[in-house]
Amino acid sequence: MLTTTTNPTKTLPPKSGRTENVRVRLTTLEKEDLTKRAAEAGEKTVSDYLRKRAFNCVYTVPAINEQACAELRKMGTHLYQMTRFVEKAVQAGQIPIQSLEVLQEFSKTLGEYHQELRGKIVSEFLTEPNT
């Protein structure tokens, strides 16, 4: 279900100019995956990530990489779930923190491979040229 609402201007920072909200219902796993993707993309918030994906960027995935990207996405989701489980086990003192660090490093590397396979972000097609 997708809904939109208007926020009163007084609740927003004065420079943002954003007064509209869009609500999207997600499962817990979908929200966790979305948060993970935003972090991997280097965005501060999920809103920034979604805004850039929706309006600013067109990703070009070379045809030869499409299947590999799909598999990496699945692996990334599973790895994220395992990392969450290991984080809880580390907090409970059940396993050493090195296990978590290994998973986090592997997750970072996997994300970098995925970004590389996806090709470069082509945003110049959507922006007006400076004249």
GIUR-V423145 format. One record per backbone hydrogen bond with DSSP energy under -1.0 kcal/mol. NH is the residue of the N-H (numbers start at 1). CO is the residue of the C=O. Records with the same first field share a line. If there is no record, write none. Layout:
NH->CO  CO
//
This chain:
3->23
5->21
7->19
11->8
12->9
16->13
21->5
23->3
31->27
32->28
33->29
34->30
35->31
36->32
37->33
38->34
39->35
40->36
41->37
42->39
43->38
49->45
50->46
51->47
52->48
53->49
54->50
55->51
56->52
57->52
60->120
65->62
66->63
69->65
70->66
71->67
72->68
73->69
74->70
75->71
76->72
77->73
78->74
79->75
80->76
81->77
82->78
83->79
84->80
85->81
86->82
87->83
88->84
89->85
90->86
91->87
92->88
93->90
94->89
99->96
101->97
102->98
103->99
104->100
105->101
106->102
107->103
108->104
109->105
110->106
111->107
112->108
113->109
114->110
115->111
116->112
117->113
118->114
122->58
126->123
//
